[in-house]
């Protein structure tokens, strides 16, 4: 049973996140130290320099030969079900039937703050077993979900750039276009024929950009090194490890700092409005853990592994998802609200999940 001392340890681990957030917020809102262009440049630096080292550092230290593949299978299947369901909803909904909303639903379903929130919470609840399993889920997130997420974003950005228009669901402003709000009032629709005729140039453009994205290489190289190091029992040279970690250790603080920038420029926590905030919270804290619970039970997970799987699926939104979304300019209000509000409300929600799951055998 989780004790008050364990709750304090979780709060103790999460409090520094808010220090970085507050500093980022104050530097723009009160001290006026950074312009919007400078904030965008800092976000770009985090996206293409800090996060690749962060991803490589994490994946290179895993042990792929001791992973619980039934647990990982449940994670992949449950997220696939959620993404398929919300993708169908996006397709059928007359208001939000768009590729951009599918990408947003994808990241809300798949990307969690497993390292900086999940590790201290699950360690307090389940000890070392909880930490090992949440780290395994993080490996899948970094290697599979993040890579797919970047591919989807590149296709979306290529579509926007090639058609020189703003889809109904974007926050990005191409050259010569007027800025649009979240609901997309006054946007220009691109005809189906023009979209299909430009599909192959669009695909080539997206793939070329992916080839230049260091985040893709970081995940793959980290996994290759993890296999080689565990197979041959070799360690990374200290000079290489130190060079990687000096950059990767800045990942969390700079991501929260950048989130503070965006929060200051928006002026409020719930920047996307009440309806979209509730929508994001339902996906993050209800839909994904329920799907995980159903799939985990179906494939035979029981006991603490089942409980860990469900609680891991209910962790708040990933910081990395905001950095990437901000870089590409798609629904930044929705994801920033999911990150900030999710970190605020996750502790009582996860403790409630834990209390309920104690009775499930």
C-alpha positions as CSV (number, residue, x, y, z in Angstrom):
1,X,0.0,0.0,0.0
2,X,1.3,3.5,-0.9
3,X,2.2,5.6,2.2
4,X,2.3,9.3,2.7
5,X,6.1,9.1,2.7
6,X,5.9,7.6,-0.8
7,X,3.5,10.4,-1.9
8,X,6.0,12.9,-0.7
9,X,8.8,11.2,-2.7
10,X,6.6,11.6,-5.9
11,X,5.9,15.2,-5.2
12,X,9.6,15.8,-4.4
13,X,10.6,14.3,-7.8
14,X,7.9,16.3,-9.7
15,X,8.4,19.7,-8.0
16,X,11.6,20.6,-10.0
17,X,9.6,20.4,-13.2
18,X,7.5,23.3,-12.0
19,X,10.6,25.4,-11.2
20,X,11.7,25.2,-14.8
21,X,8.2,25.9,-16.0
22,X,7.9,28.9,-13.8
23,X,11.2,30.3,-14.9
24,X,10.3,30.0,-18.5
25,X,6.9,31.6,-17.9
26,X,8.4,34.5,-15.9
27,X,11.2,35.2,-18.4
28,X,8.5,35.9,-21.1
29,X,5.5,37.1,-19.2
30,X,7.0,39.3,-16.5
31,X,10.7,39.9,-17.4
32,X,10.2,40.2,-21.2
33,X,13.6,38.6,-21.8
34,X,12.7,36.6,-25.0
35,X,10.7,37.5,-28.1
36,X,8.5,35.0,-29.9
37,X,11.2,34.4,-32.5
38,X,13.8,33.7,-29.8
39,X,11.4,31.3,-28.1
40,X,10.9,29.5,-31.4
41,X,14.7,29.2,-31.8
42,X,15.1,27.8,-28.3
43,X,12.4,25.2,-29.0
44,X,14.1,24.2,-32.2
45,X,17.4,23.8,-30.4
46,X,15.7,21.5,-27.9
47,X,14.0,19.5,-30.7
48,X,17.0,18.9,-32.9
49,X,20.0,18.9,-30.4
50,X,18.9,18.1,-26.9
51,X,16.2,15.4,-27.6
52,X,18.3,13.2,-29.9
53,X,21.0,12.9,-27.3
54,X,18.3,12.3,-24.6
55,X,16.8,9.5,-26.7
56,X,20.1,7.9,-27.5
57,X,21.2,8.1,-23.9
58,X,18.1,6.3,-22.7
59,X,17.8,3.6,-25.3
60,X,21.5,2.7,-25.2
61,X,21.2,1.7,-21.5
62,X,18.3,-0.8,-21.8
63,X,18.6,-4.6,-21.7
64,X,16.6,-5.9,-24.6
65,X,17.2,-9.5,-23.6
66,X,15.4,-9.2,-20.2
67,X,12.2,-7.4,-21.3
68,X,8.7,-8.6,-20.6
69,X,7.4,-9.0,-24.1
70,X,3.9,-10.0,-23.1
71,X,3.7,-6.7,-21.2
72,X,5.1,-4.8,-24.2
73,X,2.7,-6.6,-26.5
74,X,-0.3,-5.5,-24.4
75,X,1.0,-1.9,-24.5
76,X,1.3,-1.9,-28.3
77,X,-2.1,-3.6,-28.9
78,X,-4.0,-1.3,-26.5
79,X,-2.6,1.8,-28.0
80,X,-3.3,0.5,-31.5
81,X,-6.9,0.0,-30.5
82,X,-7.2,3.5,-29.1
83,X,-5.5,5.1,-32.1
84,X,-7.8,3.1,-34.5
85,X,-10.9,4.1,-32.6
86,X,-10.1,7.8,-32.4
87,X,-8.8,7.8,-36.0
88,X,-12.2,6.4,-37.1
89,X,-13.9,9.2,-35.0
90,X,-11.8,11.8,-36.7
91,X,-12.7,10.4,-40.1
92,X,-16.4,10.3,-39.4
93,X,-16.8,13.5,-37.4
94,X,-17.9,16.4,-39.7
95,X,-16.2,19.0,-37.5
96,X,-12.9,17.4,-36.8
97,X,-12.5,14.9,-39.6
98,X,-8.9,15.7,-40.5
99,X,-5.5,14.3,-40.6
100,X,-4.2,16.9,-38.1
101,X,-6.7,15.8,-35.5
102,X,-5.7,12.2,-36.0
103,X,-2.1,13.1,-35.3
104,X,-3.2,14.9,-32.1
105,X,-5.2,11.9,-31.0
106,X,-2.3,9.7,-31.8
107,X,0.1,11.5,-29.5
108,X,-2.6,11.8,-26.7
109,X,-3.0,8.0,-26.9
110,X,0.6,6.9,-27.1
111,X,3.0,9.3,-25.5
112,X,3.3,9.5,-21.7
113,X,5.6,11.1,-19.2
114,X,6.9,7.8,-18.1
115,X,10.4,8.8,-17.0
116,X,9.9,11.9,-14.8
117,X,6.5,11.1,-13.5
118,X,6.1,7.3,-14.1
119,X,9.3,6.2,-12.5
120,X,8.9,7.9,-9.1
121,X,5.2,7.0,-8.9
122,X,5.5,3.3,-9.8
123,X,8.6,2.9,-7.7
124,X,6.6,4.2,-4.7
125,X,3.7,1.8,-5.5
126,X,5.5,-1.4,-6.7
127,X,9.2,-1.0,-6.0
128,X,11.8,-2.1,-8.6
129,X,9.3,-4.2,-10.6
130,X,7.3,-1.1,-11.4
131,X,10.4,0.9,-12.4
132,X,11.6,-1.9,-14.7
133,X,8.3,-2.3,-16.5
134,X,7.7,1.4,-17.0
135,X,11.2,1.8,-18.5
136,X,10.4,-1.0,-20.9
137,X,7.3,0.8,-22.0
138,X,9.4,4.0,-22.4
139,X,11.7,2.1,-24.8
140,X,8.7,1.2,-27.0
141,X,7.5,4.8,-26.8
142,X,10.9,6.2,-27.9
143,X,11.6,3.7,-30.6
144,X,8.1,3.1,-32.1
145,X,5.6,5.8,-31.1
146,X,7.9,8.8,-31.4
147,X,9.2,7.7,-34.8
148,X,5.7,7.2,-36.1
149,X,4.7,10.5,-34.6
150,X,7.5,12.3,-36.4
151,X,6.6,10.6,-39.7
152,X,3.0,11.7,-39.4
153,X,4.1,15.3,-38.6
154,X,6.4,15.4,-41.6
155,X,3.6,14.3,-43.9
156,X,1.3,16.9,-42.4
157,X,3.9,19.6,-42.7
158,X,4.7,18.7,-46.3
159,X,1.0,18.8,-47.2
160,X,0.7,22.3,-45.7
161,X,3.9,23.5,-47.4
162,X,3.1,22.1,-50.8
163,X,-0.4,23.5,-50.9
164,X,0.4,26.9,-49.3
165,X,-2.7,26.8,-47.2
166,X,-3.7,26.2,-43.6
167,X,-5.8,23.1,-43.0
168,X,-8.7,23.5,-40.6
169,X,-6.8,22.0,-37.7
170,X,-3.4,23.8,-37.7
171,X,-1.7,26.6,-35.8
172,X,1.1,27.0,-38.4
173,X,1.2,30.0,-40.7
174,X,2.6,29.5,-44.2
175,X,4.1,32.5,-46.0
176,X,1.4,34.8,-47.3
177,X,-1.4,33.3,-45.2
178,X,-3.3,34.9,-42.4
179,X,-3.1,33.4,-38.9
180,X,-6.0,31.2,-38.0
181,X,-7.4,30.1,-34.7
182,X,-7.7,26.6,-33.3
183,X,-11.1,26.0,-34.8
184,X,-9.7,27.0,-38.3
185,X,-12.2,29.8,-39.2
186,X,-11.7,31.1,-42.7
187,X,-9.4,28.4,-43.9
188,X,-9.1,27.3,-47.5
189,X,-9.9,23.7,-48.3
190,X,-7.7,21.8,-50.7
191,X,-9.5,19.8,-53.3
192,X,-9.2,16.0,-53.2
193,X,-7.9,16.0,-56.8
194,X,-5.1,18.4,-56.1
195,X,-4.2,16.4,-53.0
196,X,-4.0,13.1,-54.8
197,X,-2.0,14.6,-57.7
198,X,0.7,15.9,-55.3
199,X,0.9,12.7,-53.2
200,X,4.2,11.3,-54.5
201,X,6.1,14.6,-54.5
202,X,4.6,15.1,-51.0
203,X,5.8,11.7,-49.9
204,X,9.3,12.3,-51.3
205,X,9.5,15.6,-49.5
206,X,8.4,14.1,-46.2
207,X,10.9,11.3,-46.4
208,X,13.8,13.6,-47.3
209,X,13.0,15.7,-44.2
210,X,12.9,12.5,-42.0
211,X,16.3,11.5,-43.3
212,X,17.6,14.8,-42.0
213,X,15.9,14.5,-38.6
214,X,18.4,13.4,-35.9
215,X,15.7,12.1,-33.6
216,X,15.1,9.1,-35.9
217,X,18.8,8.2,-35.9
218,X,19.1,8.6,-32.2
219,X,16.5,5.9,-31.4
220,X,17.9,3.4,-33.9
221,X,21.5,3.9,-32.9
222,X,20.7,3.7,-29.2
223,X,18.9,0.4,-29.7
224,X,21.7,-1.1,-31.8
225,X,24.2,-0.1,-29.1
226,X,22.0,-1.7,-26.4
227,X,21.9,-5.0,-28.3
228,X,25.7,-5.0,-28.9
229,X,26.7,-3.9,-25.4
230,X,24.5,-6.6,-23.7
231,X,25.4,-9.3,-26.2
232,X,29.2,-8.8,-26.0
233,X,29.2,-7.3,-22.4
234,X,31.0,-4.1,-23.4
235,X,30.6,-0.6,-22.0
236,X,30.4,2.7,-23.7
237,X,33.7,4.6,-23.7
238,X,33.6,7.3,-20.9
239,X,34.5,10.1,-23.3
240,X,31.5,9.2,-25.5
241,X,29.1,8.6,-22.6
242,X,30.1,12.0,-21.1
243,X,29.6,13.8,-24.4
244,X,26.1,12.3,-24.7
245,X,25.0,12.9,-21.2
246,X,26.1,16.6,-21.0
247,X,23.5,17.2,-23.6
248,X,20.8,14.7,-22.6
249,X,20.7,15.8,-19.0
250,X,19.2,19.1,-20.2
251,X,16.2,17.4,-21.8
252,X,13.6,17.7,-19.0
253,X,14.6,21.2,-17.8
254,X,14.7,22.8,-21.2
255,X,11.4,21.1,-22.3
256,X,9.6,22.5,-19.2
257,X,11.3,25.9,-19.8
258,X,10.0,26.0,-23.3
259,X,6.5,25.0,-22.1
260,X,6.7,28.0,-19.8
261,X,7.4,30.2,-22.8
262,X,4.3,28.9,-24.6
263,X,2.1,29.2,-21.5
264,X,3.2,32.8,-21.0
265,X,2.4,33.7,-24.6
266,X,-1.0,32.1,-24.4
267,X,-1.8,33.7,-21.1
268,X,-3.7,30.8,-19.5
269,X,-3.3,27.1,-18.5
270,X,-6.3,25.9,-20.5
271,X,-5.3,27.5,-23.7
272,X,-7.5,25.3,-25.9
273,X,-10.7,25.9,-24.0
274,X,-12.8,23.7,-21.7
275,X,-14.2,21.3,-24.4
276,X,-10.8,20.3,-25.8
277,X,-9.3,20.2,-22.4
278,X,-11.9,17.7,-21.2
279,X,-11.4,15.7,-24.5
280,X,-7.7,15.5,-24.0
281,X,-8.0,14.4,-20.3
282,X,-10.5,11.7,-21.2
283,X,-8.1,10.2,-23.8
284,X,-5.1,10.4,-21.5
285,X,-6.6,9.3,-18.2
286,X,-9.6,7.1,-19.1
287,X,-9.6,5.7,-22.6
288,X,-6.0,4.5,-22.7
289,X,-5.9,2.8,-19.3
290,X,-9.2,1.2,-19.9
291,X,-8.0,-0.2,-23.2
292,X,-4.8,-1.4,-21.6
293,X,-6.7,-3.1,-18.8
294,X,-8.9,-5.0,-21.3
295,X,-6.0,-6.1,-23.5
296,X,-3.8,-7.0,-20.6
297,X,-6.5,-9.2,-19.1
298,X,-7.2,-10.8,-22.5
299,X,-3.6,-11.9,-23.0
300,X,-3.2,-13.2,-19.5
301,X,-1.4,-10.5,-17.4
302,X,-2.3,-10.7,-13.8
303,X,-1.2,-9.4,-10.4
304,X,1.2,-6.5,-10.1
305,X,2.1,-6.7,-13.8
306,X,-1.5,-6.0,-14.7
307,X,-1.8,-3.1,-12.2
308,X,1.5,-1.6,-13.4
309,X,0.3,-1.8,-17.0
310,X,-2.9,0.1,-16.3
311,X,-1.3,2.8,-14.2
312,X,1.5,3.2,-16.7
313,X,-1.1,3.8,-19.4
314,X,-2.7,6.5,-17.2
315,X,0.4,8.6,-16.8
316,X,0.3,12.3,-17.9
317,X,1.2,13.6,-21.4
318,X,4.8,13.4,-22.5
319,X,6.9,16.6,-22.5
320,X,8.6,15.5,-25.8
321,X,5.2,15.5,-27.5
322,X,4.8,19.2,-26.8
323,X,8.3,20.1,-28.1
324,X,7.6,18.3,-31.4
325,X,4.1,19.6,-31.7
326,X,5.4,23.1,-31.1
327,X,8.1,22.8,-33.7
328,X,5.6,21.7,-36.3
329,X,2.9,24.1,-35.2
330,X,0.0,21.6,-34.9
331,X,-2.5,22.0,-32.0
332,X,0.0,23.3,-29.6
333,X,-2.8,24.6,-27.3
334,X,-4.2,21.1,-26.9
335,X,-1.0,19.4,-26.1
336,X,0.4,22.1,-23.9
337,X,-2.8,22.0,-21.8
338,X,-2.6,18.2,-21.7
339,X,1.0,18.4,-20.4
340,X,0.5,21.1,-17.8
341,X,-2.9,20.1,-16.5
342,X,-2.0,16.4,-16.6
343,X,1.0,16.9,-14.4
344,X,-1.1,18.8,-11.9
345,X,-3.9,16.3,-11.6
346,X,-2.1,13.0,-12.2
347,X,-1.1,12.3,-8.6
348,X,-4.6,12.0,-7.0
349,X,-5.9,10.2,-10.1
350,X,-3.1,7.6,-10.1
351,X,-3.4,7.0,-6.4
352,X,-7.1,6.4,-7.0
353,X,-6.3,3.9,-9.7
354,X,-3.9,2.2,-7.3
355,X,-6.5,2.0,-4.6
356,X,-9.0,0.4,-6.9
357,X,-6.6,-2.0,-8.6
358,X,-5.6,-3.4,-5.2
359,X,-8.8,-5.4,-5.4
360,X,-8.1,-6.9,-8.8
361,X,-6.3,-10.2,-8.8
